[in-house]
């Protein structure tokens, strides 16, 4: 059965597409090889927003790990359970004895200088509730501190 003109044209288009894809792939791989072969150069901001190239930086050290340019921070990660302790303290100090998560968050920022995400506040309230230190209201929107559970 003879191919129609449309089928022949579709086959030619497909062949051209495959050739173009192969050529583009080869060109992209060559560009990657060339880029990877060049030594990296660190750029330091210069006057008027222009970058000034410093000396080439060694790409790897030791076991092939990239060189870290970041300075080690002196800030330490908070201890486990710290959020729950802070939230319990805030609930204890609330004048009404109850608070919503948004009020807890505001009090933490104001009194302790700590910013905690709402999801972390909710998780900590769940932890405190499982230890029977806090309880949720009937609608589940406010929380009340009921005291630390006895450890006996």
N, CA, C and O of each residue as an XYZ file, in Angstrom:
608
protein
N       0.835     -1.159      0.000
C       0.000      0.000      0.000
C       0.891      1.237      0.000
O       1.845      1.324      0.774
N       0.586      2.163     -0.845
C       1.402      3.359     -1.007
C       1.126      4.338      0.118
O      -0.010      4.508      0.561
N       2.197      4.975      0.567
C       2.048      5.978      1.636
C       1.454      7.237      1.033
O       1.746      7.614     -0.101
N       0.643      7.848      1.799
C       0.063      9.102      1.337
C       1.086     10.214      1.514
O       2.089     10.036      2.205
N       0.841     11.329      0.907
C       1.758     12.461      0.986
C       1.893     12.957      2.428
O       2.970     13.389      2.838
N       0.809     12.895      3.191
C       0.846     13.350      4.573
C       1.737     12.433      5.408
O       2.514     12.916      6.233
N       1.638     11.137      5.211
C       2.447     10.185      5.960
C       3.923     10.359      5.635
O       4.768     10.306      6.529
N       4.238     10.567      4.356
C       5.627     10.791      3.950
C       6.159     12.062      4.605
O       7.279     12.084      5.115
N       5.351     13.118      4.586
C       5.755     14.381      5.194
C       5.972     14.210      6.700
O       6.930     14.756      7.246
N       5.089     13.453      7.385
C       5.245     13.215      8.824
C       6.532     12.445      9.112
O       7.229     12.746     10.082
N       6.848     11.468      8.290
C       8.089     10.702      8.467
C       9.317     11.591      8.300
O      10.281     11.476      9.056
N       9.279     12.484      7.300
C      10.407     13.394      7.072
C      10.565     14.361      8.247
O      11.682     14.639      8.683
N       9.449     14.866      8.751
C       9.499     15.784      9.898
C      10.074     15.069     11.116
O      10.892     15.635     11.841
N       9.653     13.841     11.339
C      10.154     13.059     12.470
C      11.650     12.811     12.338
O      12.373     12.905     13.330
N      12.133     12.498     11.139
C      13.562     12.265     10.916
C      14.357     13.543     11.178
O      15.422     13.499     11.794
N      13.839     14.679     10.710
C      14.519     15.962     10.935
C      14.540     16.287     12.430
O      15.545     16.769     12.952
N      13.424     16.022     13.114
C      13.350     16.287     14.551
C      14.383     15.462     15.313
O      15.049     15.977     16.211
N      14.517     14.199     14.965
C      15.492     13.328     15.622
C      16.917     13.805     15.378
O      17.737     13.808     16.296
N      17.215     14.206     14.152
C      18.561     14.700     13.829
C      18.851     15.985     14.608
O      19.944     16.157     15.146
N      17.872     16.877     14.662
C      18.063     18.136     15.381
C      18.241     17.879     16.879
O      19.057     18.528     17.533
N      17.481     16.939     17.411
C      17.614     16.607     18.829
C      19.010     16.057     19.106
O      19.661     16.462     20.069
N      19.461     15.145     18.270
C      20.785     14.548     18.451
C      21.876     15.613     18.357
O      22.816     15.610     19.152
N      21.758     16.518     17.393
C      22.761     17.564     17.230
C      22.750     18.504     18.443
O      23.809     18.894     18.935
N      21.566     18.864     18.919
C      21.465     19.735     20.092
C      22.003     19.070     21.342
O      22.647     19.715     22.169
N      21.742     17.790     21.479
C      22.239     17.046     22.631
C      23.760     17.008     22.618
O      24.401     17.240     23.642
N      24.333     16.717     21.459
C      25.792     16.676     21.349
C      26.402     18.043     21.662
O      27.416     18.126     22.355
N      25.792     19.106     21.158
C      26.303     20.452     21.415
C      26.217     20.790     22.910
O      27.137     21.385     23.469
N      25.115     20.408     23.544
C      24.954     20.679     24.968
C      25.990     19.907     25.789
O      26.576     20.455     26.722
N      26.211     18.659     25.449
C      27.197     17.861     26.177
C      28.599     18.431     25.993
O      29.391     18.438     26.935
N      28.915     18.908     24.792
C      30.218     19.510     24.536
C      30.380     20.785     25.376
O      31.450     21.030     25.933
N      29.324     21.591     25.463
C      29.377     22.812     26.267
C      29.591     22.475     27.741
O      30.330     23.174     28.435
N      28.957     21.426     28.216
C      29.133     21.009     29.609
C      30.563     20.549     29.851
O      31.164     20.904     30.865
N      31.114     19.763     28.930
C      32.501     19.310     29.066
C      33.466     20.487     29.114
O      34.384     20.509     29.933
N      33.256     21.467     28.233
C      34.128     22.634     28.204
C      33.997     23.446     29.489
O      34.995     23.920     30.033
N      32.789     23.603     29.964
C      32.567     24.358     31.194
C      33.214     23.660     32.380
O      33.830     24.309     33.226
N      33.075     22.343     32.444
C      33.632     21.584     33.560
C      35.156     21.587     33.537
O      35.782     21.456     34.588
N      35.758     21.733     32.378
C      37.210     21.715     32.267
C      37.846     23.027     32.715
O      39.026     23.050     33.064
N      37.081     24.124     32.710
C      37.618     25.430     33.095
C      37.713     25.530     34.617
O      36.829     25.040     35.320
N      38.776     26.159     35.139
C      38.834     26.389     36.584
C      37.838     27.469     36.961
O      37.603     28.408     36.200
N      37.254     27.327     38.145
C      36.279     28.327     38.581
C      37.010     29.565     39.061
O      38.144     29.475     39.532
N      36.369     30.723     38.945
C      36.940     31.993     39.361
C      35.961     32.631     40.331
O      34.770     32.747     40.041
N      36.473     33.048     41.491
C      35.588     33.730     42.428
C      35.502     35.192     42.027
O      36.483     35.780     41.573
N      34.321     35.773     42.199
C      34.091     37.157     41.821
C      33.805     37.957     43.070
O      32.951     37.591     43.877
N      34.526     39.052     43.223
C      34.346     39.940     44.355
C      33.700     41.213     43.844
O      34.172     41.783     42.860
N      32.625     41.680     44.487
C      31.995     42.916     44.006
C      32.983     44.067     44.009
O      33.697     44.283     44.989
N      33.019     44.792     42.923
C      33.916     45.941     42.799
C      33.129     47.227     42.868
O      31.995     47.249     43.348
N      33.727     48.290     42.391
C      33.074     49.589     42.388
C      31.969     49.611     41.353
O      32.058     48.960     40.312
N      30.936     50.363     41.649
C      29.807     50.585     40.742
C      29.157     49.291     40.274
O      28.687     49.205     39.139
N      29.127     48.283     41.146
C      28.404     47.056     40.841
C      29.113     46.095     39.908
O      28.576     45.030     39.602
N      30.327     46.447     39.440
C      31.038     45.519     38.559
C      31.810     44.517     39.388
O      32.419     44.876     40.396
N      31.789     43.269     38.973
C      32.533     42.252     39.682
C      33.993     42.274     39.272
O      34.303     42.504     38.104
N      34.884     42.041     40.205
C      36.307     41.993     39.941
C      36.757     40.568     40.193
O      36.560     40.038     41.286
N      37.359     39.943     39.191
C      37.782     38.558     39.329
C      39.014     38.478     40.203
O      39.969     39.231     40.017
N      38.990     37.560     41.161
C      40.153     37.283     41.977
C      40.927     36.151     41.320
O      40.743     35.861     40.138
N      41.766     35.534     42.075
C      42.540     34.422     41.537
C      41.654     33.204     41.378
O      40.655     33.084     42.086
N      41.985     32.302     40.475
C      41.180     31.073     40.336
C      41.166     30.303     41.648
O      42.184     30.185     42.329
N      40.021     29.796     41.978
C      39.832     29.060     43.217
C      39.939     27.578     42.918
O      39.418     27.090     41.916
N      40.612     26.885     43.789
C      40.728     25.444     43.610
C      39.344     24.825     43.733
O      38.646     25.046     44.723
N      38.946     24.048     42.727
C      37.583     23.519     42.672
C      37.309     22.500     43.761
O      36.208     22.472     44.311
N      38.273     21.670     44.083
C      38.032     20.636     45.086
C      39.193     20.580     46.056
O      40.274     21.110     45.798
N      38.946     19.932     47.167
C      40.006     19.706     48.137
C      39.758     18.364     48.795
O      38.651     17.829     48.733
N      40.751     17.838     49.403
C      40.586     16.597     50.141
C      40.063     15.472     49.275
O      40.724     15.048     48.327
N      38.888     14.994     49.599
C      38.303     13.857     48.881
C      37.382     14.301     47.762
O      36.415     13.601     47.463
N      37.641     15.420     47.140
C      36.830     15.842     46.015
C      35.609     16.646     46.403
O      34.729     16.872     45.573
N      35.539     17.085     47.658
C      34.395     17.891     48.076
C      34.603     19.324     47.615
O      35.739     19.796     47.560
N      33.521     20.023     47.283
C      33.684     21.420     46.904
C      34.157     22.253     48.081
O      33.820     21.970     49.231
N      34.926     23.265     47.792
C      35.456     24.139     48.831
C      34.335     25.012     49.382
O      33.564     25.601     48.624
N      34.253     25.087     50.662
C      33.229     25.900     51.304
C      33.785     27.291     51.536
O      34.878     27.446     52.080
N      33.034     28.305     51.124
C      33.465     29.673     51.348
C      32.750     30.286     52.534
O      33.095     31.387     52.963
N      31.751     29.586     53.076
C      30.991     30.121     54.196
C      31.788     29.994     55.479
O      32.502     29.014     55.690
N      31.658     30.990     56.325
C      32.318     30.945     57.623
C      31.479     30.118     58.587
O      30.250     30.152     58.524
N      32.119     29.390     59.459
C      31.332     28.642     60.446
C      30.634     29.619     61.385
O      31.211     30.622     61.805
N      29.388     29.309     61.703
C      28.624     30.198     62.576
C      28.804     29.777     64.022
O      29.055     28.610     64.321
N      28.673     30.738     64.900
C      28.778     30.442     66.322
C      27.410     30.157     66.918
O      27.307     29.736     68.070
N      26.357     30.385     66.140
C      24.998     30.156     66.611
C      24.734     28.661     66.712
O      24.993     27.911     65.770
N      24.226     28.237     67.844
C      23.958     26.823     68.046
C      22.483     26.526     67.840
O      21.625     27.385     68.042
N      22.209     25.309     67.441
C      20.834     24.876     67.249
C      20.178     24.686     68.617
O      20.803     24.166     69.541
N      18.908     25.111     68.746
C      18.224     24.934     70.033
C      18.101     23.453     70.395
O      18.079     22.583     69.525
N      18.021     23.192     71.695
C      17.898     21.815     72.168
C      16.514     21.265     71.853
O      15.554     22.016     71.682
N      16.430     19.944     71.779
C      15.141     19.286     71.569
C      14.213     19.610     72.727
O      14.626     19.621     73.887
N      12.946     19.875     72.396
C      11.955     20.158     73.422
C      11.933     21.607     73.870
O      11.125     21.980     74.721
N      12.809     22.428     73.310
C      12.882     23.824     73.709
C      11.593     24.567     73.376
O      11.118     25.375     74.174
N      11.023     24.297     72.199
C       9.776     24.968     71.813
C       8.663     24.664     72.808
O       7.930     25.565     73.214
N       8.533     23.410     73.198
C       7.478     23.017     74.133
C       7.666     23.718     75.476
O       6.690     24.151     76.089
N       8.916     23.832     75.939
C       9.169     24.523     77.205
C       8.778     25.989     77.105
O       8.138     26.532     78.005
N       9.168     26.630     76.000
C       8.841     28.045     75.818
C       7.338     28.265     75.773
O       6.823     29.210     76.371
N       6.640     27.396     75.066
C       5.190     27.539     74.937
C       4.505     27.311     76.274
O       3.542     28.005     76.600
N       4.986     26.350     77.053
C       4.418     26.119     78.385
C       4.625     27.343     79.267
O       3.721     27.732     80.006
N       5.804     27.955     79.198
C       6.071     29.158     79.981
C       5.130     30.293     79.582
O       4.605     31.005     80.439
N       4.924     30.454     78.281
C       4.043     31.517     77.804
C       2.620     31.270     78.260
O       1.949     32.204     78.699
N       2.137     30.035     78.170
C       0.775     29.729     78.610
C       0.614     29.956     80.113
O      -0.427     30.437     80.560
N       1.643     29.611     80.894
C       1.586     29.853     82.338
C       1.453     31.340     82.635
O       0.778     31.732     83.587
N       2.101     32.167     81.815
C       2.111     33.607     82.065
C       0.938     34.372     81.479
O       0.830     35.581     81.686
N       0.060     33.700     80.755
C      -1.087     34.389     80.162
C      -2.065     34.799     81.260
O      -2.388     33.988     82.128
N      -2.546     36.058     81.235
C      -3.463     36.519     82.291
C      -4.775     35.739     82.323
O      -5.311     35.468     83.398
N      -5.290     35.380     81.159
C      -6.566     34.657     81.127
C      -6.375     33.163     81.346
O      -7.339     32.438     81.597
N      -5.134     32.705     81.251
C      -4.866     31.280     81.414
C      -5.055     30.483     80.147
O      -4.677     29.313     80.093
N      -5.633     31.091     79.123
C      -5.826     30.416     77.847
C      -5.284     31.302     76.735
O      -5.186     32.519     76.884
N      -4.932     30.670     75.613
C      -4.425     31.440     74.479
C      -4.574     30.645     73.199
O      -4.572     29.414     73.208
N      -4.704     31.364     72.106
C      -4.702     30.771     70.774
C      -3.257     30.704     70.281
O      -2.394     31.416     70.795
N      -2.987     29.854     69.289
C      -1.620     29.786     68.761
C      -1.074     31.133     68.289
O       0.116     31.403     68.452
N      -1.919     31.980     67.709
C      -1.449     33.291     67.258
C      -1.026     34.155     68.445
O      -0.037     34.883     68.365
N      -1.774     34.073     69.544
C      -1.416     34.826     70.747
C      -0.130     34.283     71.362
O       0.695     35.042     71.871
N       0.032     32.970     71.310
C       1.255     32.344     71.822
C       2.453     32.826     71.010
O       3.500     33.158     71.565
N       2.285     32.859     69.697
C       3.373     33.290     68.811
C       3.754     34.740     69.082
O       4.938     35.067     69.156
N       2.758     35.611     69.230
C       3.031     37.025     69.526
C       3.760     37.175     70.856
O       4.704     37.956     70.968
N       3.320     36.427     71.859
C       3.954     36.511     73.175
C       5.395     36.004     73.122
O       6.276     36.567     73.772
N       5.635     34.948     72.356
C       7.001     34.438     72.213
C       7.908     35.481     71.570
O       9.048     35.673     71.991
N       7.386     36.151     70.545
C       8.177     37.180     69.876
C       8.422     38.360     70.808
O       9.537     38.876     70.883
N       7.403     38.775     71.503
C       7.490     39.957     72.361
C       8.348     39.684     73.600
O       9.245     40.466     73.914
N       8.079     38.585     74.300
C       8.715     38.329     75.589
C      10.055     37.605     75.494
O      10.984     37.903     76.245
N      10.149     36.667     74.582
C      11.353     35.827     74.500
C      12.254     36.176     73.321
O      13.411     35.757     73.276
N      11.719     36.952     72.354
C      12.510     37.275     71.165
C      12.696     36.083     70.248
O      13.673     36.015     69.501
N      11.759     35.139     70.300
C      11.852     33.910     69.527
C      10.717     33.872     68.514
O       9.563     34.139     68.849
N      11.054     33.538     67.272
C      10.036     33.384     66.235
C       9.876     31.895     65.964
O      10.832     31.215     65.593
N       8.673     31.400     66.151
C       8.385     29.985     65.926
C       7.239     29.903     64.930
O       6.266     30.650     65.032
N       7.353     29.003     63.978
C       6.308     28.810     62.981
C       5.051     28.242     63.636
O       5.119     27.549     64.651
N       3.908     28.550     63.035
C       2.641     28.056     63.576
C       2.607     26.531     63.620
O       2.059     25.946     64.554
N       3.191     25.889     62.609
C       3.191     24.424     62.612
C       3.999     23.882     63.785
O       3.636     22.867     64.379
N       5.086     24.555     64.114
C       5.896     24.126     65.254
C       5.162     24.368     66.565
O       5.257     23.567     67.495
N       4.431     25.473     66.636
C       3.634     25.746     67.840
C       2.576     24.673     68.009
O       2.382     24.156     69.109
N       1.891     24.335     66.927
C       0.843     23.311     66.976
C       1.424     21.957     67.369
O       0.822     21.223     68.153
N       2.591     21.627     66.828
C       3.245     20.358     67.173
C       3.618     20.335     68.653
O       3.404     19.333     69.335
N       4.174     21.437     69.145
C       4.561     21.504     70.558
C       3.342     21.421     71.469
O       3.395     20.787     72.523
N       2.241     22.062     71.063
C       1.015     21.954     71.859
C       0.532     20.507     71.903
O       0.041     20.045     72.933
N       0.668     19.797     70.793
C       0.302     18.381     70.776
C       1.174     17.558     71.708
O       0.686     16.658     72.392
N       2.480     17.870     71.735
C       3.386     17.177     72.648
C       3.005     17.457     74.106
O       2.958     16.547     74.933
N       2.735     18.732     74.403
C       2.350     19.088     75.765
C       1.023     18.449     76.152
O       0.841     18.039     77.298
N       0.103     18.362     75.212
C      -1.189     17.730     75.485
C      -1.020     16.242     75.758
O      -1.706     15.690     76.618
N      -0.120     15.590     75.040
C       0.098     14.155     75.274
C       0.717     13.910     76.657
O       0.555     12.833     77.231
N       1.423     14.912     77.184
C       1.996     14.814     78.536
C       1.046     15.384     79.588
O       1.395     15.470     80.766
N      -0.149     15.772     79.162
C      -1.194     16.315     80.034
C      -0.765     17.597     80.745
O      -1.165     17.848     81.882
N       0.052     18.408     80.066
C       0.445     19.699     80.620
C      -0.480     20.809     80.134
O      -0.669     21.812     80.822
N      -1.051     20.628     78.954
C      -2.006     21.600     78.418
C      -3.214     20.832     77.917
O      -3.158     19.625     77.682
N      -4.314     21.566     77.760
C      -5.496     20.947     77.171
C      -6.158     21.951     76.246
O      -6.114     23.161     76.471
N      -6.771     21.419     75.203
C      -7.466     22.257     74.234
C      -8.883     22.509     74.700
O      -9.477     21.696     75.408
N      -9.416     23.651     74.293
C     -10.815     23.942     74.602
C     -11.700     23.026     73.761
O     -11.203     22.293     72.906
N     -12.999     23.068     74.002
C     -13.909     22.186     73.272
C     -13.892     22.462     71.765
O     -14.092     21.544     70.969
N     -13.657     23.716     71.366
C     -13.605     24.010     69.932
C     -12.209     23.775     69.348
O     -12.036     23.823     68.130
N     -11.220     23.523     70.196
C      -9.872     23.217     69.738
C      -9.064     24.426     69.310
O      -7.976     24.280     68.752
N      -9.585     25.627     69.567
C      -8.893     26.834     69.115
C      -8.035     27.480     70.197
O      -7.055     28.158     69.887
N      -8.388     27.280     71.441
C      -7.603     27.854     72.529
C      -7.020     26.738     73.372
O      -7.540     25.623     73.417
N      -5.917     27.072     74.043
C      -5.206     26.099     74.854
C      -5.031     26.657     76.256
O      -4.881     27.864     76.444
N      -5.054     25.755     77.247
C      -4.932     26.144     78.636
C      -3.876     25.291     79.298
O      -3.834     24.076     79.108
N      -3.012     25.941     80.085
C      -1.997     25.226     80.838
C      -2.635     24.620     82.076
O      -3.290     25.321     82.847
N      -2.444     23.298     82.272
C      -3.053     22.625     83.426
C      -2.010     22.149     84.442
O      -2.374     21.695     85.527
N      -0.748     22.244     84.112
C       0.309     21.867     85.046
C       1.101     20.680     84.545
O       0.645     19.918     83.693
N       2.286     20.541     85.087
C       3.170     19.446     84.685
C       2.665     18.138     85.248
O       2.172     18.071     86.374
N       2.799     17.094     84.436
C       2.380     15.768     84.881
C       3.361     15.259     85.923
O       4.557     15.545     85.858
N       2.848     14.506     86.880
C       3.749     13.950     87.898
C       4.576     12.836     87.288
O       4.046     11.988     86.570
N       5.854     12.833     87.563
C       6.778     11.894     86.927
C       6.939     10.603     87.695
O       8.048     10.069     87.705
N       5.905     10.046     88.351
C       6.064      8.878     89.187
C       5.652      7.682     88.547
O       5.730      6.606     89.140
